[in-house]
């Protein structure tokens, strides 16, 4: 993985990440199923989508805003839940600016 980050041996086309392909190789056939509540994803695929109920999202353990609509950058699904857990950057360099969905 270190060599890949320096030389880009693997394309970043898979999940927009240069670390995903090597990680997939490392963990191939070394995984187990987990309860779906541990990784609720696709929260960032639409600006105001309601793929999940609010109760389901609030009970989840890990929320993943994969997609273009991140709660720190634009209006997204369940931004209020993200806001509840947001800890401001102590260096003051990162300031979320929420734009409305395009």
C-alpha positions as CSV (number, residue, x, y, z in Angstrom):
1,X,0.0,0.0,0.0
2,X,2.8,2.4,0.8
3,X,4.4,1.7,-2.6
4,X,1.1,2.1,-4.3
5,X,0.6,5.6,-2.8
6,X,4.0,6.6,-4.1
7,X,3.9,5.1,-7.5
8,X,0.1,4.6,-8.1
9,X,0.4,1.0,-9.2
10,X,-3.4,0.6,-8.9
11,X,-5.9,3.0,-10.6
12,X,-8.0,5.2,-8.3
13,X,-11.0,4.4,-10.5
14,X,-12.3,1.9,-7.9
15,X,-14.2,3.9,-5.3
16,X,-12.0,7.0,-6.1
17,X,-9.2,5.6,-3.9
18,X,-5.7,4.3,-4.5
19,X,-5.9,2.3,-1.3
20,X,-9.0,0.3,-2.1
21,X,-7.5,-2.3,-4.6
22,X,-4.6,-3.2,-2.3
23,X,-6.9,-3.5,0.7
24,X,-9.2,-5.7,-1.3
25,X,-6.3,-8.0,-2.1
26,X,-5.1,-8.0,1.6
27,X,-8.6,-8.9,2.9
28,X,-9.6,-11.3,0.2
29,X,-11.5,-14.2,1.8
30,X,-10.6,-12.8,5.3
31,X,-13.8,-11.2,6.4
32,X,-17.1,-11.9,8.1
33,X,-20.6,-10.6,7.8
34,X,-21.7,-7.9,10.3
35,X,-25.0,-6.6,11.3
36,X,-26.2,-4.1,8.7
37,X,-26.7,-1.5,11.5
38,X,-22.9,-1.2,11.7
39,X,-22.6,0.4,8.3
40,X,-25.5,2.3,6.9
41,X,-24.4,3.7,3.6
42,X,-25.6,5.6,0.6
43,X,-26.6,8.6,2.7
44,X,-24.9,10.9,0.3
45,X,-26.4,9.8,-3.0
46,X,-29.2,12.3,-3.1
47,X,-29.7,15.7,-1.5
48,X,-32.9,14.9,0.3
49,X,-33.4,11.2,-0.3
50,X,-35.2,9.1,2.2
51,X,-33.8,5.7,1.5
52,X,-33.9,5.0,5.3
53,X,-36.3,6.0,8.0
54,X,-35.0,8.5,10.6
55,X,-35.4,5.9,13.3
56,X,-33.2,3.5,11.4
57,X,-30.5,6.1,10.9
58,X,-30.5,7.2,14.5
59,X,-30.2,3.6,15.7
60,X,-27.2,2.9,13.4
61,X,-23.7,2.5,14.6
62,X,-21.8,3.9,11.6
63,X,-23.2,6.3,9.0
64,X,-21.5,6.6,5.6
65,X,-22.3,9.6,3.3
66,X,-20.8,8.0,0.2
67,X,-21.9,10.0,-2.9
68,X,-21.8,13.6,-3.8
69,X,-24.0,15.0,-1.0
70,X,-21.8,15.2,2.1
71,X,-23.4,16.9,5.2
72,X,-20.3,19.1,5.6
73,X,-20.5,20.4,2.0
74,X,-24.1,20.5,0.8
75,X,-27.5,19.8,2.0
76,X,-27.8,16.0,2.4
77,X,-30.0,13.4,3.9
78,X,-29.8,13.3,7.7
79,X,-27.5,16.4,7.9
80,X,-28.9,16.9,11.4
81,X,-27.5,13.6,12.6
82,X,-24.1,14.5,11.3
83,X,-24.4,18.0,13.0
84,X,-25.1,16.3,16.3
85,X,-21.7,14.5,16.2
86,X,-19.6,17.1,14.5
87,X,-16.6,18.3,16.5
88,X,-15.1,21.6,15.2
89,X,-11.5,21.5,13.9
90,X,-9.3,22.6,16.8
91,X,-6.9,24.2,14.4
92,X,-9.7,26.3,12.9
93,X,-8.7,25.4,9.3
94,X,-11.8,23.4,8.5
95,X,-15.1,25.1,8.4
96,X,-18.1,23.2,6.9
97,X,-20.0,25.4,4.5
98,X,-23.3,23.8,3.5
99,X,-24.6,24.7,0.1
100,X,-28.1,23.7,-1.1
101,X,-28.3,20.8,-3.4
102,X,-27.8,21.5,-7.1
